[in-house]
Amino acid sequence: MTGRLMLLDTASLYFRAYFGVPDSVKAPDGTPVNAVRGLLDFIDRLVKDHRPQQLVACMDADWRPQWRVDLIPTYKAHRVAEERAGAPDEEKVPDTLSPQVPVIEAVLDAVGIARVGVAGYEADDVIGTFTGRAAGPVDIVTGDRDLYQLVDDGRGIRVLYPVKGVGTLQLTDEAVLREKYGVDGRGYADLALLRGDPSDGLPGVPGIGEKTAAKLLAEFGDLAGIMAAVDDPRARLTPSQRKRLTEARPYVAVAPKVVRVADDVPLPEVDTALPRTPRDAAGLEALAARWGLGGSLQRLLTTLAERS
């Protein structure tokens, strides 16, 4: 892969589109298509503003992989709508959003935008693996701060974090991370692990909040350095910190594999180049008519055709 690669955390973006675009945006038959049209508008704006040469819509083939749950059973447990034996659990999703996801997938495929999800992995893992393999700069578009761990100025990897829609993005590089969290990209996963994250069901180390975690990482370098300090009576830890970290050893032993995105996902062979013309023009025309995609789709197609 050469040129600027843009990786979309697709579910993160269509959730934002769903809640940001009124559900009065509907197909001719009255079915809401606010997430579909909102996502198309997002992609149009991203391509216009950031001019990637390649783009991949990364998908959650499994939003709660069993290998993560086996290590930390509370992982995303509060977001399970229904447990399924031998298949990914069903996630709590708004009733009018779920039917829009297959439409989003069909439209992306017909446009010719690469769409990749891999069984047993989250979109974050797909993004992590694409990022690791990229030869050029990478823009990761996500509303999930977990992916800050991939930020790397030396490789030109940054996170575009939507503040308001995708018109206002926080361009997250190492300077932003140091200012906000006191760590670089490599340190962010350790910070998140120590701090915990209720939205993902990660307990963290009790009593170790974000500021304390950042101070410990500044003092001892990384998670391994912190845990080595627990066993060193000369290390500058307070008694309560030493006690809490000691008690949290079982969690600290397994949490890195859960928190850090995978970089070894078996990615399929896909053409990541942005198309200038639709891959399936007839199919796309039918989808546009069926779902009333109107100006949202046409603007994106125009932007793709006019790219220099």
N, C-alpha and C positions, 0 to 999 in steps of 0.2 A: 504494500500500500504506500503510495506516495501522495504528496499534496496534503492539504488540511483535511483531516477526517473529523466529521461531526457524528457523535454517538448520542442517540436519544434514549433517555429512560422513558419509554413510551407510556407506560401505565401512569407514571408520575405526571406526565404532561396531559394525558387525556382526562385524568381525574381533575386537574386544574381547569381544563377546558370545560368539563361538565359543570363545575361549580362556578365558573366565571362567565359562562354564556347562558342567557336565560333559556329555560326549558320550553319557552314559547317558540323557539326555533325548531320547526318540525318538518317532517317529510310530507308529501302530498296526502298520505293516508292518516296524518295526525300523529305519527310516531315521532317522539323527540329525537333530534339528530344534533343536539347542541354540542356533544362531545366530539362527534365526527367533524362537524364544520369548524369547531374551535381548534381542533388539532391541525386541520389543514391550514387554517389561518396562522397558527403558530409556526408550522414548518415553512410557510411562505415567508414570514417575517424573518425567521432564522437564516434562511438561504439568502435573502436580500441583504441583511445586515452583516452577516459573517462570512459569506461567500465560500463555503466548503467545496472542495472538489469531490469529496466522497461523503456519503451519509448512510448510516445504518439505524433503523428503528429496532432497538433491542427490546425483547419481550420477556415476560415472566412465564416460562413454560411451567415452572413450579414456584409459586410465590413463597412457599414455606417448605423448603427441602427437608426431607426426613433426616438427612445426615446432620443438619443443624439442630433439629429438634432432639435428636438422640443425645446431643452434647448439652443442650440447654432446653429442657422441656417447655419452659415458659416462652420460648421464642415465638413471637407473634400469636400466642395462644388466644389472646383476647379478640383477635380479628377473625377467628374461625367461625364460619356460619354453620358448617356441617363437616364432620369427620368422615373420610372415605377410606375404606380398606383397599390397599393396593393402588391407590391413585391420589393425586394431590388433594388436600382438603379444600373445601369450597370457602372462598373468602367472602366476608361481608362486603357487598357492593350494592349501591343504590339500585332499586328495581328497574329504573329507566336507563341506567348506564349499561348494565350487563348486555342487553340486546344490541347495543351500539358497537361493542368490541369486535364482533365478527364483520361488521360493516367497515370499520376502520381497517381491519386486516385485508379485506377484499379490495378496498380502494387503494391502499398502499401497494398491494401486489399489482394491480392494474396500472397504476402510475409507473411502476418500475423502481420504486424505492426499496432497497434491500431491507428485509425484515427477518430478524434472527432470534429464535428462542431455542433453547436446548433442554431436553428432558432432564429433570433433576437439578436444574440451576435457575437462579433468579436472573433478572435482567442485569443487576449489578455485576454478577459474575461474568456474563457475556461482555459487558462493558470493560471489565477489568482485563479480560483476555484479549479483546481487540486492542485495548490501549497498550498492553505489553508487547504486542506484535507490530504496532504501528512504526513506520519508518520516519514519518513526519509529525508535525504538530497535531494535537488532538483537542477538540472542544467537546466536553461532556455536558449535555443539557439535562439538568435534573433538579427537582425540588427536594431531593434527599441528600442531606448533608453527609451521610455515610460515605459518599463518593469523593469527599474532600481528601480522603486518604490517597487518592491517585494523583493529586496535584504535584507537578514536578516542573519547576522552571527550566531546569537543564534540558528537558526533553520537549518543552513547549506544550505541556499538558495542563489545561486549566478547566475549571468547572464554571459553566454559565448557569447561575442560580436565579430562577425567576423571582423577582420581587413583586412585580405587578404584571401579570400576563407574561409575554416574552418581549414586550416592548421595553421593559425596564429590567435589565439583568445585572446581577452582581457578577462581575468578571473576577472569579476567585483564583488568585495565584498565591504564591508562598507569602508575599508581603501581606496580603489580606488575612491569611490564616494566622500569621504571627501577631498581627495587630488584634485580631478578634479572640484568638485562643492561646497564643503564646507557643504554638508548635508549627512545624512545617507539615507537608502532606504525609510524610512517612510517620510522623508522630501522632497524626490525628486518630488513627485507629486505636492506638494505645490510650489516648485521651478518652475516646468514646467508650472503650472497654471499662476503664476505671470509673468513669462518670455514670455509666449506665444510660439506658434509653427506654423509658416507659412505652414509647410508641412502638418499639420492637420487642417488648417483653424482656429486655436485658436488665438484670438487677443492678449491675455495677457493684462496686465495693461500698458497703454501707459507710456513710460518713465521709466519703471521698467525693467531693463535688468537682465541678469543672475547674475552678480556680486552684484548688488543692492539687488536683491531678496535673495541671499545667506546671505548678511549682515543683512537684515531684519529678516530672519529666525533665524540667530544666536542670534540676539538681543531679539526677542520676542517669539521664540520657535516654533511656527507653524502659519498657516494661521489665525486661530481664535485669536491667541495672537496679530498678526499684526493688524487685524481689530478692536480688542478691544483698541489697542493703538491709533487708529485714533480718537477715542472718548475721549481719555485721554489727556488733554492739557499738562500734565507733561511728557508724553512719548517723547522719543528722536526721533522725526520724523522731517524732514525738512518741511517747508511750502509747497514746491512743492510735496513732497511725500504724505503729508496729503491730499492735494487737489486731486492728481491723484487717490489715493486709495478711497477717498470719491466718486469721480465721477464714479469709477469702481464698486461700490457696486452691481449693478444689475448683472454684469458679475461674480463677485466673489461669488454671492449667488448661481449661478447655475453651475459654472464651475467644482467644485469638483466632482459632479456626472458624468460629461463627462470625466474628466481627469483620475480619479481613476478607475482601472479595477474592474469589478464586481467580487464578491467572492461567489455569490449565484446562479450561472448558474445551471439549472437542468441537470446535466450530465447523460448520459446513462450508463448502466452497461457495461463495456468493460474489456477485459483481457489485462492489460497493460504490461504483461511480454513479454520480447523480445523472439521471436520464434527461435528455433534452426533449424527447417525445415520449408519449405513453407506451408502455410495453404492450398493453392490450387496449387499443383505442376503442374498439367496439364494446368490449366488456365495460370499460370505464364510462362510456356514453350511457349504457344501460343502467349502471349503478347511479350515475348522476341524475337520471330521470326518475328512477325508482325512489331514491332517497332525497331528492330535492337539494342537491349539493350546490347548485347555483354558483354565485360569485366566489365562494370560498375555494372551490375546485378550480375555477377558471383562472383566478389570480395566481394560484400555485403553478398551473400549467404555463401561464404566460411568463412567470418568473423563471421557470426551468428552461423555457425555450430561448429566453433573452440573455442567459448567462454568457459572460465573455470567457 
